[in-house]
Amino acid sequence: MNAILLGMLALPILAALALWAVPATLGDKFAAAYGSVISGLVLIGAVLLWAGAPAGNRRYAELDVAWIPSLDVRFHVGVDSISVPLIALTALLTFVCCLYSLKITPRIGRTRSLIALLLVIEAGVLGTFSALDLVLFFVCFEIVLIPMWLVIDIWGDHHDPAGRKRAATTFILMTVFGSALMLLGFLLVQRIAGTFDLVYLTSSPVLGGHGIPLAAAVLIAVGLAVKVPLWPLHIWLPDAHAKAPTVGSVLLAGVLLKLGTYGMIRILVPVLPDATATIAPYLGGFSTVAIVAGSLACLAQTDVKRLIAYSSVGHMGFIGLGISTMSPAGLRGALFANIAHGLITGLLFFLAGAIKDRHDTSDLRAIGRALYARLPRIAALLTFACLASLGLPGLAGFWGEMLVLLGAYDPAPWLPRTTFLVFMVIAGLGTVLTAAYFLRLVRNLCQGDPAENPPAAFAVDLSGIELVTWTPLITLTVLLGVWPGLLLQQWGAL
């Protein structure tokens, strides 16, 4: 297992360097096919890594060697049942993004650089999910920022160059600001405990109490909240999604946002439990506001990509609320909702990209209605994805949010139960708003008289790649909905 994990971490980086080294004359198709093969191998490794997981929440595939001895920084990696599903999600979404690029290479151009950047993002995310040293976690956390900035800035909305540059700049500035706060928190933790090693810190009693631990918890929580992003630190997200290319939106929503919530579960809660208990009601409050604010913003949107982006704010608010409960049900709900959101939102952004490719816009007013008649397969899949995202029982979106609400109903005994009961009621109202804006989207986009909404003059044939791209996301969305024990059983030790 150690060899598989190391191979998964090294292969995307080495493949990206090799891709930049090959002659550009090989063409965009070669680059997209090359990326599909490399990401496919990483996906196979993720499946093997998951299949070899031991019973319970135990670490495996662990490697711990000296990296910067003078600072006591180690290359310490390993996985467990919390990180393996996210590793598999990352590998899957990167693979389908590379497959998607096979068909759209004539339109995006410079595919070699795009594929190389996607592989670098994959390597950084996999490193973050497997890091067991705070400095290594920070380094891998930062690796993904510059590539995603370039993806938005270079391959973003070609109709609005100024807008995509502004979105890319806001993204990099906000996330670097959050990373700086997080690093300060890590340094405070090291000052108290004398180590960056997460395995030791998780079981160490020296980080109890308040004072410096509370300051560290606040810095880490705010830094990670920027990445989630929680209200009111979400201001970079809508523009980034609206201006990013389809593959950028898929990886941003499906993978990069999970770095923030994963950091809270992996670092904040176990390393600083007393300080986290102090700030948990505030984290729950901001998360609850994010649920309602994101839903209300969705009701006002006229752009389908911005609508999906704001829906991510609401769904990530549920995850933040689950973490803040510090209860087994809430944490399991947050873990499950992480996976479900990645699959469902990835599918939604692929569908939004397919609609935009056919109409050269994502503005609902320009696209028109009657999508059932004009693009029946896309309309049917969009309806399915909306139902999954609004939490229809039997699909993946239901279980995580339901467990989060149960966690808020019965939070950890040291938290104020009345406060979390209020959060539960407000979050429950948020689920109603979620259903409202998704059903409104289906009504305004898919239904209507086709005679009043003729096909757009601009169209691109993507039929050959769509089913290949969407099938794994649809299948896993259904499977995770009808059999939640696939993940919940592994998280029973929480």
VENJO-V675068 format. One record per helix or strand. SS is the DSSP state (H for helix, E for strand). FROM is the first residue (numbers start at 1). LEN is the number of residues. Records with the same first field share a line. If there is no record, write none. Layout:
SS=FROM-LEN, FROM-LEN
//
This chain:
H=2-20, 24-3, 28-24, 69-3, 83-26, 111-20, 134-22, 161-33, 198-6, 205-3, 212-17, 237-7, 246-26, 273-27, 304-22, 328-32, 364-4, 371-4, 376-14, 396-14, 417-30, 450-3, 463-20, 485-4
E=60-9, 73-7, 131-1, 133-1, 197-1, 303-1, 363-1
//
